[in-house]
Amino acid sequence: MAAYSPPTADREEKLRLDFNENTVGCSPAVIAALRERLSADRLAVYPEYAMARTDLAAHFGVGVPEMLLTNGTDEAIQIVVNTFVDPGDEVLLLQPSYAMYRFYGEVAGARIRPVPYREGTLAFPLEELLAEIGDRTRAIFISNPNNPTGTAIEAAGIERILAAAPGAAVLLDEAYFEFFGMSVLPLIGRFPNLFVSRTFSKAHGMAGLRIGCLFSNTRNLEMVHKAQSPYSVNVLAALAARAAISDPAYVTSYVREVRAARELLYAGLEKLQIPFHRSEGNFVLIQAGRRSLELQDKLREVGILVRDRSHEIAGAVRVTVGTREQTSRFLMELERIWDGKGCPSTPGKAV
Ligand code: PMP
């Protein structure tokens, strides 16, 4: 299998529009809680999750046995695969999508069946995915909205997939839920094969702490829990998550800012006649044609990091959306680099 080595080096002091993180950081309530509770004594003992589980389950509106704390979404993906996928089983995923679905599927020796997003529109390929579901399908991974396309699938489509794949664990990765607003979490009681994951890495600005949640019915989670290390979430992460949910206004206002900045970005791209895909997340895929790598490199020279995705979609560059101020800086540099030369592929509005 190919190694997954994200370019995480040398990112300090730069405008980091490359990993879809929160670009201003977590709530001050999180920092205050960590400062106040950090002690040698607390670090000396193994973590205890009872309070975090109670508070988070109440926050998400589920019962405590319907939720597991995970070391980020990545661990949620890993334990779902470890529980349900044997070597030779089939794992369905979308392409392009978050790399870790394939990664853990390959580690488990699964046969990976990628279903491409629709060409041009990058719409969710519902009929194509339904056609791929078979007797050997053990897991289906869907990022909603999807990274890096920014496109989403609606609840009715998800229900069709769940009904069509009773023998598979279907994980809806809702890492960008806060920017999108639609969740299938309320459906875990209705569909026995539904798993939902959430993370504190994106809107909450806690990617470095590594904490997320996995939801499903109690019976499923009893099984999945057996495949999980007992202390995979560290004590500070559990503490920080409780503090984060105590300040929902912080996330609401950050999401509002990102949505406004996303509109600003669209307008700036239209002005420069650079095609882009409208997004439901805190990132936008732009079509830079043959100039995608050049754009990434020249932006880096002025301290702005973005991600070239041309290996997945020809000419695509993914730009994280932060604040309006950060977006203005990005657009100013983009305009200078673009230099009025125009785009080699179809110029125009959103594609
Ligand atoms: N899911 C998706 C769709 C993502 O884009 C990312 C981050 N790039 C993650 C999960 C990672 O989340 P976490 O930090 O919770 O492991």
Boltz pocket constraint, residues with backbone or C-beta under 6 A from the ligand:
constraints:
  - pocket:
      binder: B
      contacts: [[A, 19], [A, 20], [A, 71], [A, 72], [A, 73], [A, 74], [A, 75], [A, 98], [A, 143], [A, 145], [A, 146], [A, 147], [A, 173], [A, 175], [A, 198], [A, 199], [A, 200], [A, 201], [A, 207], [A, 211], [A, 212]]
      max_distance: 6.0
